[in-house]
């Protein structure tokens, strides 16, 4: 690895200037890292699901009220 003070021109490749960087396995290579990723994904699913269910519950409530009013009006004979 070259010293910090050497400037690399724009035409030189980074591999030639700094050498090949070995591939790092990352977080997913460790079982604890995999558990962390799984927990983050589950948390995101719960957050999105909570929002969707909240919206769905409101829509179902509104439809119940509309159908109940429609049923009452049709029973009375207005509709």
C-alpha positions in Angstrom: 0.0 0.0 0.0 1.5 3.4 -1.0 2.1 6.1 1.6 -0.7 8.5 2.3 1.1 11.4 0.7 1.2 9.9 -2.9 -1.5 11.2 -5.2 -3.0 8.8 -7.7 -3.9 10.1 -11.1 -7.5 9.6 -12.4 -6.2 7.2 -15.1 -4.6 4.8 -12.7 -6.8 2.0 -11.5 -7.4 1.7 -7.7 -6.3 -1.9 -7.9 -2.9 -0.9 -9.3 -2.5 1.9 -6.8 -3.6 0.1 -3.6 -3.5 -3.6 -4.5 -6.3 -6.0 -4.7 -8.7 -5.7 -1.7 -9.7 -9.2 -0.4 -13.4 -9.8 -0.4 -14.9 -9.4 3.1 -17.6 -11.9 4.1 -19.6 -9.1 5.8 -22.2 -9.4 8.5 -24.0 -12.4 7.0 -21.1 -14.8 7.4 -21.5 -14.9 11.2 -24.5 -16.7 12.8 -25.0 -13.7 15.1 -24.9 -11.4 12.1 -27.5 -13.6 10.4 -29.7 -13.4 13.5 -29.3 -9.6 13.5 -30.3 -9.4 9.8 -33.3 -11.7 10.4 -34.5 -9.6 13.4 -34.2 -6.4 11.4 -36.2 -8.0 8.6 -38.9 -9.2 11.0 -39.1 -5.7 12.6 -39.6 -4.2 9.2 -42.3 -6.7 8.3 -44.1 -5.9 11.6 -43.8 -2.1 11.1 -45.2 -2.3 7.6 -47.8 -4.9 8.6 -49.0 -2.7 11.5 -49.5 0.2 9.1 -51.3 -1.9 6.5 -53.5 -3.5 9.1 -54.4 -0.2 10.6 -55.4 1.1 7.2 -57.3 -2.1 6.4 -59.2 -1.9 9.7 -60.3 1.6 9.0 -61.4 0.6 5.5 -63.4 -2.4 6.8 -65.0 -0.2 9.5 -66.1 2.3 6.8 -67.5 -0.4 4.6 -69.4 -1.9 7.5 -71.1 1.4 8.2 -71.9 2.0 4.5 -73.4 -1.5 4.1 -75.4 -1.2 7.4 -76.9 2.1 6.2 -77.6 0.6 2.8 -79.2 -2.4 4.5 -81.4 -0.2 6.8 -82.5 2.1 3.9 -83.3 -0.9 1.7 -85.3 -2.6 4.6 -87.3 0.6 5.1 -87.9 0.8 1.4 -86.1 4.1 0.7 -83.8 2.5 -1.8 
